[in-house]
Amino acid sequence: MNAMTVQHEASIFERLLIGDDSAQALLSVRFSAEDEDRMRGLMEKNNQGTLSAEELAEMEAYRQVGAFLAIAQAKARLRLKSANGNLTDAE
């Protein structure tokens, strides 16, 4: 999946879900501590060159979901900024 595909998916998601109320909720979405640990482990194995094909696919899935989430959250921030006149973030 390329960056343009992710951007199109984020735009579709925005139209479906990102209203003023749900935009704030979207900003609070985070990977769990377990997922963050798993991603770090996969990246370490990748840097060492010991990643299996299945682990590579899993790492790529994390990357794609992370990219999608980042785009959707950026759009949510813009939505809130335009709706409220300021930036409200759950960070």
C-alpha positions in Angstrom: 0.0 0.0 0.0 1.5 3.3 -1.0 1.2 6.7 0.7 -1.4 7.9 -1.7 -3.7 4.9 -0.9 -3.3 5.6 2.8 -4.2 9.3 2.2 -7.3 8.3 0.2 -8.4 5.9 3.0 -7.9 8.6 5.6 -10.1 11.0 3.6 -12.8 8.4 3.4 -12.5 7.7 7.1 -12.7 11.4 7.8 -16.0 11.8 5.9 -17.4 8.8 7.7 -16.4 9.4 11.3 -14.7 12.7 12.0 -17.4 15.1 13.2 -16.8 17.7 15.9 -17.6 15.2 18.7 -15.7 12.2 17.4 -12.6 14.2 16.3 -11.6 14.6 20.0 -12.2 10.9 20.7 -10.0 10.0 17.7 -7.1 12.1 19.1 -7.1 9.9 22.2 -6.6 6.7 20.2 -3.1 5.2 20.9 -1.3 1.9 20.5 -1.4 -0.1 23.7 1.8 -0.6 25.7 1.9 -4.2 24.4 1.6 -3.1 20.8 4.4 -0.5 21.3 6.6 -3.2 22.9 5.9 -5.5 19.9 6.7 -2.8 17.4 10.0 -2.1 19.1 10.8 -5.8 19.1 10.0 -6.1 15.5 12.1 -3.1 14.6 15.0 -4.4 16.6 14.9 -7.8 14.8 14.6 -6.0 11.5 17.7 -3.9 12.3 19.5 -7.2 13.2 18.4 -8.8 10.0 16.6 -11.7 11.8 13.0 -10.8 10.9 10.9 -13.7 9.5 8.6 -13.1 6.5 5.6 -13.3 8.9 7.1 -10.7 11.2 7.9 -8.5 8.3 4.3 -8.5 7.3 3.3 -7.8 10.9 5.7 -4.9 11.1 4.4 -3.5 7.8 0.8 -3.7 9.1 1.8 -1.7 12.2 3.4 0.8 9.9 0.3 1.1 7.7 -2.0 1.4 10.7 0.2 4.0 12.3 0.4 6.1 9.1 -3.4 5.9 8.7 -3.9 6.9 12.3 -1.5 9.8 12.0 -3.3 11.2 9.0 -6.7 10.8 10.5 -5.6 12.5 13.7 -4.0 15.4 11.8 -7.4 15.8 10.0 -9.2 15.7 13.4 -6.9 18.4 14.8 -7.6 20.6 11.8 -11.4 19.9 12.2 -11.3 20.9 15.9 -9.1 23.9 15.2 -11.5 25.2 12.5 -14.6 24.4 14.7 -13.3 25.9 17.9 -10.9 28.5 16.7 -8.0 26.8 18.6 -6.3 23.5 18.8 -7.7 21.0 21.3 -5.6 17.8 21.7 -5.7 14.8 24.0 -1.8 14.6 24.1 
